[in-house]
């Protein structure tokens, strides 16, 4: 069975190991693109969008680490 194209916010939360409310905030703030579907307006995140978001976060983290070295720490 192929993976679903769209994920529930609870699925995204499990994937990122964060709370459902954190994912809801990420979606509502526009940090994580999502769509609202159905009469009740349920949020869905496309799997490829989540993967792109994760890649962007890796790049942001790498830039932050590069720009904030641990100068006072000896190498292990």
VEXKOLKE-199736 format. One record per residue (C-alpha): residue in three letters; x, y, z. Coordinates in steps of 0.02 Angstrom, whole numbers, plus 50000, padded with zeros to 5 digits. Layout:
! VEXKOLKE-199736
alaXYZ
...
//
This chain:
! VEXKOLKE-199736
unk500005000050000
unk500775016849951
unk501045030450079
unk499655043350084
unk499995059649994
unk499255070150136
unk499575068450322
unk498505072650472
unk499265085250592
unk499425071050718
unk500445061150591
unk501585076250564
unk501765078050753
unk502265059850769
unk503495061550625
unk504325076850704
unk504155070150882
unk503245085950941
unk501505089051008
unk499955090850901
unk499745108650965
unk501505113150909
unk501115107150733
unk499465116550734
unk500405132450781
unk501685129450643
unk500285127550516
unk499255142350579
unk500785153750581
unk501245148750403
unk502895140950454
unk502315124050386
unk501225125150230
unk499595115450239
unk497855115150165
unk496125114850242
unk494925102350168
unk493165096350196
unk491665104750273
unk492475105050445
unk494085112550376
unk495275098950430
unk497115102750405
unk498215091750296
unk500075092850258
unk500735085550097
unk502105072750128
unk503285081150004
unk502995097950091
unk503475090250258
unk505065082850184
unk505525099750110
unk505175108050278
unk506345095650365
unk507715098950236
unk507535117750263
unk507665115450451
unk509275105350429
unk509995119550322
unk509455132750450
unk510215122750592
unk511855120150497
unk511965138950464
unk511605142650647
unk512935130450705
unk514185137850582
unk513805155550641
unk513815150950827
unk515365140350858
unk515775133251028
unk517385143151044
unk517635139451228
unk517405120651209
unk518835108651175
unk518585095851035
unk518075078651094
//
